Amino acid sequence: MAKSSFKLEHPLERRQAEAARIREKYPDRIPVIVEKAERSDVPDIDKKKYLVPADLTVGQFVYV
């Protein structure tokens, strides 16, 4: 599995602290990091960080 550029740029402790802060502020939301695979043919995405409802499926997320 390829390494995420987000993981390489941000240390684990900082990612965990940010996720905990967001989960405390928005308990009904899940922070999600989305990155395009290197060899993917899909169009570029406008942002990496999303805050999605806990009951949202991956299939539904694709259309958001």
C-alpha positions in Angstrom: 0.0 0.0 0.0 1.3 3.4 -0.9 2.1 5.9 1.8 -0.2 8.8 2.1 1.4 12.2 1.5 -0.8 13.6 4.3 0.7 11.0 6.7 4.2 12.0 5.6 3.6 15.7 6.1 1.9 15.5 9.5 3.2 13.5 12.5 0.9 11.0 14.1 0.6 13.0 17.4 -0.6 16.1 15.5 -3.1 14.1 13.5 -4.5 12.5 16.6 -4.8 15.8 18.5 -6.6 17.4 15.6 -9.0 14.5 15.2 -9.7 14.5 18.9 -10.4 18.3 18.9 -12.7 17.9 15.9 -14.5 14.9 17.4 -15.1 16.9 20.6 -16.5 19.9 18.7 -18.6 17.8 16.3 -19.4 14.5 18.0 -21.8 13.4 15.3 -19.2 13.9 12.5 -16.2 11.9 11.4 -13.0 13.7 10.1 -11.9 12.0 6.8 -8.8 12.6 4.8 -9.2 11.9 1.0 -6.3 11.7 -1.4 -6.1 10.7 -5.0 -4.0 7.7 -5.8 -0.8 8.5 -7.8 -1.8 6.5 -10.9 -5.5 7.3 -10.7 -7.4 8.6 -13.7 -10.1 10.4 -11.6 -10.1 14.2 -11.7 -8.3 16.2 -9.1 -10.2 16.9 -5.9 -10.5 20.4 -4.5 -9.7 19.6 -0.8 -8.3 16.7 1.3 -10.2 17.2 4.6 -13.9 16.4 5.0 -16.2 16.3 8.0 -18.9 13.7 7.2 -21.9 12.4 9.1 -21.3 9.1 10.9 -24.0 7.4 9.0 -22.8 8.3 5.5 -21.6 5.3 3.4 -18.6 5.4 1.1 -21.0 5.2 -1.9 -22.9 8.2 -0.7 -19.6 10.1 0.0 -18.6 9.7 -3.6 -21.5 12.0 -4.6 -20.8 14.7 -2.0 
